[in-house]
Amino acid sequence: MLITLAIGSASGLAGCIITILSDDLPQIPRWIITAVVCAASFLIGLVYVTPGGQYILDLVDYFGGGFIIYVMVIAETIAVCWFYGLEQIVKDIRFMLSFGLGIYWKLTWCIFIPIALAVIFIYAMVVYEPLKTDDGEPYPPSANAAGWLVAAIAILQLPIWAAYVIHKQKGTTWFLRFKASLLPAEEWGPKDPETKRLWLDYNKQFVRFSWIPNPKWLSNCKSR
């Protein structure tokens, strides 16, 4: 049972990394990317079976898989629902599955989830205590510093890659590049040309709904 649970959890995590790399590196066969990711993960995982592996596991789990998840999901929810647009998600789902979403899902994704996660994150920061061992002994300051370094590296991925995407855009000023970074890429949409044509025609059938606030500057950025 434990082996099956471990394989299932690892497959989901590895699958995310493999899919991202495969999309960015289409010239490399997927099986090669899979082999490299699995081999690298195995070698890194050997750290956790050393005599001090349990302490390292606690640090990574506490600082790398705790409150960071709230920050990432809040950013992801805002990016998808407020920048890409909840209305566009609903249209995409209706195009693929031939049915839409009810008001429950729209309110949950767009409002309730970000607010709930923000409250949980703030509460976690208020009641934060330094990590302790099973015996109640606090970890040394160096260990906590290493843990916060792991957390900082994870959270900094958001502004670092956002700045990278903005830097790649064309424009004479930073603001023009920022506006360009909010526009979808030319190749965005279904991969099959015929399906993409149907998708574009399908999107033209709908009139924008306005029950969700949308900043005027964001609307201007999205228009070409």
PyMOL commands that set and color helices and strands:
alter all, ss='L'
color gray80, all
select helices_A, chain A and resi 2-24+30-49+53-64+67-97+103-126+141-168+174-181+193-203+216-222
alter helices_A, ss='H'
color red, helices_A
deselect
rebuild
show_as cartoon
